[in-house]
Amino acid sequence: MSILRPRLVLVYRNSELTELLARHSTRGQAEFFLRSRGRSLDDVDKAHATTEAALGAIRAAVPTEWNVAEVERNDLSRFLFLPQDVIAVVGPDGLVANVAKYLKGQPVFGINPMPGVNAGVLVPLSVQAGAQLLGHYAAGRTPTTTPLTMVRCELDDGQELNALNDIFIGHTSHQSARYLLNADGRQERQSSSGIIASTGAGATGWAASLAPAYGNPSLPGQTDRAIAWFVREAWPSPTTGTSLICGTVTESDQLTLTVQSESLVAFGDGLEDDRLRAQWGQTLTVGVAKEHLHLVQPPRR
């Protein structure tokens, strides 16, 4: 019986320079575009070179007997991850969230190529530390990982999606969404601009910007088995209420939403193209996901 070799999956996002050249064809046109907006191509060049150097360092750290695959952010939904994969994410924090929903327990090395630019919450490893830990992993030394809680949204026809930071449920064009909300043993018909369900990993993102408007409720930590939820701009009317606007669900309870619009969508971590679509009368259930994201931690000093 053949033994499957480990595979490093290197996840990256096209640099601003790459996207500018794809849009404007030449460096001269890209430079003119940036200069007309008060920016310099030099800064874009430096950021591109820094990221490319980081990718090169991680490639060099991979043992020659391993398989290697690379996937750009926009292709994640079409990429087949395997159980034996080791994931190296090189880029901003949000890139880890983008890939998380497609994984089933594989270790994730979050590598920050630009400290001081990226927050580093989900990419806690320097390029040097990431390369070193990958080498240790290849030698059989298991890295320390933190199991980050994820959020799940399930449609009553069996479709589901997971997200690391947050899930949005609402109208596809962010118009008023109408639904029947069930939470905390109560229910209410609502019209709003949508619902955000956030994990502790997302508590420094979208949830952090929402919380002050709701009296700064306590948000879960990254490993807490709890999900904070917020109703955005609930509208009071003779048939819709505003008494259920935020709360928390744990593994022992759930948040349910029955669609009373023509259709609503649910998507996670900003990936709008990879979404669930719920028609009138269908029910969406939001809760703590069974899966975790296993994020590799920096070595202890």
KEKE-3310 file (N, C-alpha, C; in steps of 0.2 Angstrom, whole numbers, plus 5000, padded with zeros to 4 digits):
npx = (5004:5003:5010:5003:5011:5015:5008:5011:5001:5001:4995:4990:4988:4985:4996:4995:5002:5002:4988:4986:4994:4987:4976:4980:4989:5003:5018:5020:5007:5001:5009:5005:4992:4992:4999:4991:4982:4989:4998:5013:5022:5033:5031:5021:5029:5038:5030:5026:5038:5042:5032:5034:5047:5044:5036:5045:5054:5046:5043:5056:5058:5052:5052:5061:5055:5041:5025:5019:5007:5000:4988:4978:4969:4956:4953:4950:4938:4937:4947:4954:4956:4966:4966:4979:4986:4996:4994:5000:4998:5001:5001:4988:4978:4965:4966:4968:4955:4948:4952:4949:4936:4936:4943:4947:4952:4966:4983:4987:4998:5000:5007:5015:5019:5021:5024:5017:5010:5000:4988:4991:4984:4978:4989:5001:5014:5031:5040:5052:5050:5039:5045:5055:5047:5039:5050:5053:5041:5041:5051:5045:5041:5028:5019:5013:4996:4982:4965:4953:4937:4923:4910:4894:4882:4867:4856:4838:4837:4849:4860:4875:4887:4903:4912:4926:4927:4915:4898:4886:4869:4857:4849:4853:4857:4859:4847:4831:4829:4817:4811:4808:4813:4821:4826:4834:4823:4813:4803:4802:4796:4805:4812:4826:4843:4851:4859:4873:4883:4896:4912:4924:4936:4932:4929:4937:4935:4922:4912:4918:4916:4903:4898:4899:4887:4878:4879:4891:4892:4898:4910:4914:4929:4943:4944:4932:4917:4906:4895:4893:4879:4871:4858:4857:4852:4838:4821:4807:4789:4771:4771:4783:4797:4809:4815:4823:4839:4853:4864:4870:4874:4877:4885:4874:4863:4854:4852:4839:4831:4818:4814:4806:4806:4808:4820:4835:4852:4867:4883:4901:4914:4917:4917:4907:4904:4903:4891:4875:4858:4843:4826:4809:4801:4810:4821:4835:4849:4859:4874:4887:4901:4905:4918:4935:4947:4964:4976:4993:5005:5017:5034:5039:5048)
npy = (4994:5011:5025:5041:5056:5070:5086:5102:5116:5131:5146:5161:5179:5189:5202:5220:5226:5216:5215:5228:5228:5219:5225:5238:5235:5239:5244:5258:5264:5259:5266:5280:5279:5278:5289:5299:5298:5302:5293:5282:5272:5266:5262:5252:5243:5239:5233:5222:5215:5212:5203:5193:5188:5183:5172:5165:5161:5152:5142:5137:5131:5119:5102:5092:5080:5082:5085:5100:5113:5128:5141:5154:5167:5170:5158:5148:5142:5133:5124:5108:5103:5091:5078:5076:5087:5101:5118:5133:5150:5165:5181:5194:5194:5192:5183:5170:5168:5167:5155:5146:5140:5129:5119:5104:5101:5102:5107:5125:5137:5152:5166:5181:5192:5206:5213:5225:5231:5221:5215:5203:5194:5182:5178:5175:5171:5175:5177:5170:5162:5155:5147:5140:5132:5125:5117:5110:5103:5094:5086:5079:5085:5090:5105:5118:5121:5131:5129:5137:5143:5141:5147:5141:5140:5133:5128:5123:5113:5105:5111:5119:5131:5135:5147:5157:5170:5178:5177:5183:5187:5191:5202:5201:5212:5221:5227:5229:5216:5203:5193:5179:5179:5168:5167:5165:5158:5166:5174:5185:5195:5203:5217:5221:5227:5215:5201:5198:5186:5182:5175:5172:5174:5183:5194:5205:5211:5214:5213:5220:5233:5234:5232:5244:5251:5243:5244:5239:5224:5209:5200:5184:5175:5169:5155:5152:5143:5149:5161:5177:5188:5200:5211:5221:5237:5236:5238:5247:5243:5242:5228:5223:5220:5226:5221:5210:5211:5208:5196:5180:5164:5147:5130:5124:5129:5138:5150:5154:5158:5162:5164:5178:5186:5187:5181:5177:5179:5170:5172:5169:5177:5187:5181:5183:5176:5163:5156:5153:5152:5156:5153:5160:5156:5146:5140:5146:5141:5145:5142:5136:5129:5112:5110:5116:5129:5125:5133:5136:5141:5153:5149:5146:5157)
npz = (5000:4995:5003:5006:5002:5011:5008:5004:5004:4998:5001:4994:4990:4976:4973:4975:4965:4955:4952:4947:4936:4928:4926:4920:4911:4907:4916:4915:4913:4925:4934:4931:4934:4948:4952:4948:4959:4969:4974:4975:4963:4968:4982:4980:4973:4982:4992:4985:4982:4995:4998:4988:4992:5004:5000:4993:5003:5011:5001:5000:5012:5012:5012:4999:4996:4998:4991:4982:4981:4975:4978:4974:4982:4975:4969:4979:4981:4971:4973:4978:4994:5003:5016:5021:5019:5023:5027:5022:5024:5017:5020:5023:5038:5035:5025:5030:5036:5024:5019:5029:5029:5020:5026:5035:5048:5045:5049:5050:5045:5049:5041:5042:5030:5031:5044:5055:5045:5043:5055:5062:5070:5065:5057:5065:5064:5060:5044:5045:5057:5052:5042:5049:5058:5049:5044:5056:5057:5046:5051:5060:5071:5081:5079:5091:5092:5091:5094:5085:5086:5075:5065:5060:5047:5042:5030:5028:5019:5019:5015:5019:5027:5033:5043:5048:5054:5053:5048:5037:5035:5024:5012:4995:4989:4999:5003:5012:5023:5026:5039:5051:5066:5078:5094:5110:5115:5111:5099:5084:5071:5059:5050:5042:5039:5039:5047:5057:5062:5073:5077:5091:5085:5075:5083:5083:5072:5061:5071:5081:5077:5077:5090:5099:5096:5102:5115:5119:5122:5130:5120:5113:5116:5106:5107:5113:5114:5107:5099:5094:5090:5079:5075:5061:5060:5063:5059:5066:5064:5061:5060:5062:5073:5086:5097:5098:5096:5098:5104:5111:5106:5111:5111:5115:5111:5097:5084:5074:5058:5048:5032:5025:5014:4996:4993:5003:5006:5013:5018:5021:5029:5020:5007:4995:4983:4986:4993:5002:4996:5002:5000:5000:5015:5019:5031:5040:5051:5063:5072:5083:5075:5071:5067:5069:5067:5065:5071:5069:5082:5087:5091:5108:5118)
capx = (5000:5007:5008:5002:5016:5012:5007:5011:4997:5003:4989:4992:4983:4988:4998:4992:5005:4999:4982:4987:4997:4982:4971:4982:4993:5010:5020:5019:5000:5000:5012:5001:4986:4994:5002:4985:4979:4993:5002:5019:5023:5038:5028:5018:5034:5041:5026:5026:5044:5042:5028:5037:5052:5041:5033:5051:5057:5042:5044:5063:5058:5048:5057:5060:5050:5034:5021:5018:5002:4999:4982:4977:4962:4950:4952:4949:4932:4938:4953:4952:4960:4966:4967:4986:4988:4998:4992:5004:4995:5006:4997:4985:4974:4959:4967:4967:4948:4945:4953:4947:4929:4937:4948:4944:4957:4973:4986:4987:5004:4998:5013:5014:5025:5022:5023:5016:5004:4995:4987:4994:4980:4978:4995:5006:5021:5036:5043:5058:5047:5035:5050:5058:5042:5038:5055:5052:5035:5044:5056:5041:5040:5021:5019:5008:4991:4976:4959:4949:4930:4920:4902:4890:4875:4864:4849:4834:4838:4855:4866:4878:4894:4907:4916:4930:4926:4908:4893:4881:4863:4853:4847:4859:4859:4858:4840:4828:4828:4812:4812:4805:4819:4820:4832:4833:4817:4808:4803:4800:4796:4809:4814:4833:4848:4854:4861:4880:4885:4903:4915:4929:4941:4930:4928:4942:4934:4916:4909:4921:4913:4895:4897:4898:4880:4873:4880:4897:4891:4904:4911:4918:4936:4945:4942:4926:4912:4900:4894:4889:4875:4869:4854:4859:4847:4831:4816:4800:4783:4766:4772:4790:4799:4816:4817:4829:4844:4859:4864:4875:4872:4883:4884:4868:4857:4855:4848:4835:4829:4814:4814:4799:4807:4808:4825:4840:4859:4871:4890:4905:4921:4917:4917:4900:4902:4902:4885:4869:4853:4837:4820:4803:4799:4815:4824:4842:4850:4866:4877:4894:4903:4909:4925:4939:4953:4970:4981:5000:5007:5024:5038:5040:5054)
capy = (5000:5017:5031:5048:5061:5077:5091:5109:5121:5138:5151:5168:5184:5193:5209:5226:5227:5211:5217:5234:5227:5215:5230:5243:5232:5241:5248:5265:5265:5258:5272:5286:5279:5279:5296:5303:5298:5304:5288:5281:5265:5263:5258:5246:5238:5236:5228:5216:5212:5209:5197:5188:5186:5178:5166:5161:5158:5147:5137:5134:5127:5113:5096:5090:5074:5084:5088:5107:5116:5135:5143:5161:5168:5169:5151:5144:5138:5128:5120:5102:5101:5084:5077:5076:5094:5106:5124:5139:5156:5170:5187:5197:5190:5190:5177:5164:5167:5165:5148:5141:5136:5124:5114:5099:5100:5102:5113:5131:5141:5159:5169:5188:5195:5213:5215:5232:5232:5216:5215:5198:5190:5176:5177:5176:5169:5179:5172:5166:5157:5150:5142:5136:5128:5120:5112:5105:5099:5089:5082:5075:5088:5093:5112:5120:5124:5134:5127:5143:5142:5143:5148:5137:5142:5128:5128:5117:5108:5102:5115:5123:5134:5137:5153:5158:5176:5180:5175:5188:5184:5197:5203:5200:5219:5224:5230:5227:5208:5202:5186:5178:5177:5164:5168:5165:5156:5171:5175:5191:5196:5209:5220:5224:5226:5209:5199:5196:5181:5182:5171:5176:5176:5189:5199:5211:5214:5217:5213:5226:5239:5234:5231:5250:5253:5239:5244:5235:5217:5205:5196:5178:5174:5165:5148:5151:5139:5154:5165:5183:5190:5207:5213:5228:5242:5233:5243:5246:5245:5238:5221:5221:5223:5228:5219:5205:5214:5205:5190:5175:5157:5142:5124:5121:5133:5140:5156:5152:5163:5159:5169:5181:5190:5183:5177:5180:5175:5169:5170:5170:5180:5192:5178:5183:5172:5156:5158:5150:5156:5154:5156:5162:5150:5142:5142:5146:5139:5148:5140:5134:5124:5107:5110:5121:5130:5123:5138:5135:5146:5155:5145:5149:5160)
capz = (5000:4995:5008:5003:5004:5014:5003:5007:5000:4999:5000:4994:4987:4971:4976:4972:4958:4950:4950:4943:4929:4925:4924:4916:4905:4908:4922:4914:4914:4932:4938:4929:4938:4955:4953:4948:4965:4975:4976:4971:4962:4973:4988:4978:4971:4989:4995:4980:4983:5001:4998:4984:4996:5009:4997:4991:5009:5013:4996:5001:5018:5011:5010:4992:4995:4999:4985:4984:4977:4977:4976:4975:4985:4971:4967:4984:4981:4966:4975:4982:4999:5005:5023:5023:5017:5027:5024:5024:5022:5017:5018:5028:5043:5032:5020:5034:5037:5018:5018:5034:5028:5016:5029:5040:5054:5043:5052:5046:5047:5046:5040:5041:5027:5032:5051:5055:5041:5045:5062:5064:5074:5062:5054:5070:5062:5055:5039:5048:5061:5048:5038:5054:5060:5044:5044:5062:5056:5042:5054:5064:5078:5080:5082:5095:5088:5095:5090:5084:5085:5069:5065:5055:5045:5039:5027:5030:5013:5021:5013:5025:5026:5040:5043:5054:5058:5054:5043:5035:5032:5022:5005:4991:4987:5006:5004:5018:5023:5031:5041:5057:5070:5084:5098:5117:5117:5109:5091:5082:5064:5058:5044:5044:5034:5039:5053:5058:5067:5074:5082:5094:5080:5072:5088:5082:5065:5060:5077:5085:5074:5078:5097:5103:5095:5106:5122:5120:5125:5130:5115:5115:5114:5100:5108:5117:5110:5107:5093:5095:5084:5079:5069:5059:5058:5064:5058:5069:5060:5064:5059:5063:5080:5087:5104:5098:5091:5099:5109:5110:5106:5112:5108:5118:5108:5090:5081:5068:5054:5043:5027:5023:5008:4991:4995:5006:5005:5018:5016:5027:5029:5014:5001:4993:4978:4989:4997:5002:4995:5005:4997:5005:5019:5021:5038:5041:5057:5065:5078:5084:5070:5074:5065:5072:5063:5070:5069:5072:5086:5087:5096:5114:5119)
cpx = (5004:5005:5008:5007:5012:5012:5007:5006:4998:4998:4991:4987:4987:4990:4995:4995:5003:4993:4982:4989:4991:4977:4973:4987:5001:5011:5019:5012:4998:5003:5008:4995:4987:4995:4996:4981:4983:4998:5008:5019:5028:5036:5025:5023:5037:5037:5026:5032:5045:5038:5031:5043:5050:5039:5039:5054:5053:5043:5051:5063:5055:5053:5055:5055:5043:5031:5020:5012:5002:4992:4981:4970:4956:4949:4951:4943:4932:4944:4951:4957:4960:4968:4974:4989:4991:4998:4997:5001:4999:5002:4994:4981:4968:4959:4966:4959:4945:4946:4950:4940:4930:4941:4944:4950:4964:4976:4987:4993:5002:5004:5012:5020:5026:5020:5022:5011:4998:4994:4991:4990:4979:4984:5001:5013:5025:5038:5048:5055:5043:5040:5053:5053:5040:5044:5055:5046:5037:5048:5052:5039:5033:5021:5013:5003:4985:4970:4954:4942:4928:4913:4899:4884:4873:4857:4845:4834:4845:4861:4869:4885:4896:4910:4920:4929:4919:4904:4888:4875:4859:4851:4853:4862:4859:4852:4838:4827:4822:4812:4808:4811:4817:4826:4830:4826:4811:4808:4800:4801:4800:4810:4821:4837:4853:4856:4869:4881:4893:4906:4920:4934:4939:4928:4932:4940:4927:4912:4911:4918:4906:4894:4895:4890:4875:4875:4887:4896:4898:4905:4915:4925:4937:4943:4936:4921:4906:4901:4890:4885:4872:4864:4855:4853:4840:4826:4809:4795:4778:4767:4779:4793:4807:4818:4822:4834:4851:4859:4870:4872:4878:4881:4877:4862:4859:4850:4845:4832:4825:4813:4807:4800:4807:4814:4831:4846:4862:4878:4895:4912:4922:4917:4910:4899:4901:4897:4879:4863:4846:4831:4814:4801:4804:4818:4832:4844:4858:4868:4884:4896:4906:4917:4929:4944:4959:4976:4988:5002:5015:5028:5039:5047:5057)
cpy = (5006:5022:5037:5052:5067:5081:5098:5113:5128:5143:5158:5173:5188:5200:5214:5227:5222:5213:5224:5233:5223:5220:5235:5241:5233:5245:5255:5267:5265:5264:5278:5285:5280:5286:5301:5303:5299:5299:5286:5273:5262:5259:5252:5241:5235:5231:5221:5212:5208:5202:5191:5184:5181:5172:5162:5158:5152:5141:5133:5130:5120:5107:5094:5084:5076:5086:5096:5109:5123:5137:5150:5162:5167:5162:5146:5139:5132:5123:5114:5101:5094:5083:5077:5083:5098:5113:5130:5145:5162:5176:5190:5192:5188:5184:5170:5163:5165:5158:5143:5137:5130:5118:5110:5097:5100:5108:5119:5135:5148:5164:5176:5191:5202:5215:5223:5235:5228:5216:5209:5193:5183:5174:5179:5175:5174:5174:5168:5160:5152:5145:5137:5130:5123:5114:5107:5100:5093:5084:5078:5078:5092:5100:5113:5123:5126:5132:5133:5140:5145:5143:5144:5140:5136:5129:5122:5112:5104:5105:5118:5126:5135:5144:5154:5165:5178:5177:5181:5185:5190:5197:5203:5207:5224:5229:5227:5219:5207:5194:5185:5175:5174:5164:5168:5163:5161:5171:5182:5192:5203:5211:5223:5224:5220:5207:5197:5192:5180:5178:5175:5178:5183:5195:5206:5214:5217:5218:5219:5232:5240:5235:5238:5252:5249:5239:5240:5228:5214:5200:5190:5179:5169:5157:5146:5147:5143:5158:5171:5185:5197:5208:5220:5232:5239:5239:5242:5247:5241:5231:5218:5224:5224:5226:5214:5208:5212:5200:5186:5168:5153:5136:5121:5124:5135:5147:5153:5158:5160:5165:5171:5186:5185:5178:5181:5176:5175:5168:5172:5173:5184:5188:5177:5178:5164:5157:5153:5154:5153:5157:5157:5155:5145:5144:5141:5145:5141:5145:5139:5128:5118:5107:5116:5123:5129:5128:5137:5142:5147:5150:5149:5151:5158)
cpz = (5000:5000:5005:5006:5006:5008:5006:5002:5002:4997:5000:4990:4982:4975:4972:4965:4953:4948:4946:4936:4925:4922:4919:4911:4906:4914:4921:4916:4921:4936:4937:4934:4945:4956:4952:4954:4971:4978:4972:4969:4966:4979:4986:4976:4977:4992:4991:4981:4989:5001:4994:4988:5001:5006:4995:4997:5011:5008:4998:5007:5017:5009:5003:4991:4996:4992:4987:4979:4980:4974:4978:4978:4981:4968:4972:4984:4976:4968:4980:4988:5001:5013:5025:5021:5024:5024:5027:5020:5023:5015:5024:5032:5039:5027:5024:5035:5030:5017:5023:5033:5024:5019:5034:5045:5052:5047:5048:5049:5044:5047:5038:5037:5028:5039:5051:5051:5042:5052:5065:5069:5072:5058:5059:5069:5058:5050:5041:5052:5057:5045:5043:5056:5055:5043:5050:5061:5051:5045:5059:5071:5077:5083:5087:5091:5093:5091:5090:5083:5079:5070:5059:5053:5041:5036:5028:5024:5014:5018:5019:5023:5033:5038:5049:5058:5059:5047:5043:5032:5030:5015:5001:4989:4993:5007:5011:5018:5028:5033:5048:5061:5077:5088:5106:5119:5115:5101:5090:5074:5064:5051:5046:5038:5035:5046:5052:5064:5068:5079:5086:5090:5076:5076:5087:5075:5065:5067:5082:5083:5076:5086:5101:5102:5099:5113:5124:5124:5125:5124:5116:5113:5109:5101:5111:5112:5110:5101:5096:5089:5085:5073:5067:5057:5058:5063:5061:5064:5064:5064:5060:5069:5080:5094:5104:5093:5092:5104:5108:5110:5107:5109:5110:5115:5101:5089:5075:5065:5048:5038:5025:5018:5003:4991:4999:5005:5012:5015:5021:5025:5022:5007:4998:4987:4980:4995:4997:5000:4997:5002:5002:5008:5021:5027:5038:5049:5058:5072:5078:5079:5074:5073:5068:5066:5068:5068:5073:5076:5086:5092:5102:5115:5125)
residu = (MET:SER:ILE:LEU:ARG:PRO:ARG:LEU:VAL:LEU:VAL:TYR:ARG:ASN:SER:GLU:LEU:THR:GLU:LEU:LEU:ALA:ARG:HIS:SER:THR:ARG:GLY:GLN:ALA:GLU:PHE:PHE:LEU:ARG:SER:ARG:GLY:ARG:SER:LEU:ASP:ASP:VAL:ASP:LYS:ALA:HIS:ALA:THR:THR:GLU:ALA:ALA:LEU:GLY:ALA:ILE:ARG:ALA:ALA:VAL:PRO:THR:GLU:TRP:ASN:VAL:ALA:GLU:VAL:GLU:ARG:ASN:ASP:LEU:SER:ARG:PHE:LEU:PHE:LEU:PRO:GLN:ASP:VAL:ILE:ALA:VAL:VAL:GLY:PRO:ASP:GLY:LEU:VAL:ALA:ASN:VAL:ALA:LYS:TYR:LEU:LYS:GLY:GLN:PRO:VAL:PHE:GLY:ILE:ASN:PRO:MET:PRO:GLY:VAL:ASN:ALA:GLY:VAL:LEU:VAL:PRO:LEU:SER:VAL:GLN:ALA:GLY:ALA:GLN:LEU:LEU:GLY:HIS:TYR:ALA:ALA:GLY:ARG:THR:PRO:THR:THR:THR:PRO:LEU:THR:MET:VAL:ARG:CYS:GLU:LEU:ASP:ASP:GLY:GLN:GLU:LEU:ASN:ALA:LEU:ASN:ASP:ILE:PHE:ILE:GLY:HIS:THR:SER:HIS:GLN:SER:ALA:ARG:TYR:LEU:LEU:ASN:ALA:ASP:GLY:ARG:GLN:GLU:ARG:GLN:SER:SER:SER:GLY:ILE:ILE:ALA:SER:THR:GLY:ALA:GLY:ALA:THR:GLY:TRP:ALA:ALA:SER:LEU:ALA:PRO:ALA:TYR:GLY:ASN:PRO:SER:LEU:PRO:GLY:GLN:THR:ASP:ARG:ALA:ILE:ALA:TRP:PHE:VAL:ARG:GLU:ALA:TRP:PRO:SER:PRO:THR:THR:GLY:THR:SER:LEU:ILE:CYS:GLY:THR:VAL:THR:GLU:SER:ASP:GLN:LEU:THR:LEU:THR:VAL:GLN:SER:GLU:SER:LEU:VAL:ALA:PHE:GLY:ASP:GLY:LEU:GLU:ASP:ASP:ARG:LEU:ARG:ALA:GLN:TRP:GLY:GLN:THR:LEU:THR:VAL:GLY:VAL:ALA:LYS:GLU:HIS:LEU:HIS:LEU:VAL:GLN:PRO:PRO:ARG:ARG)
# end
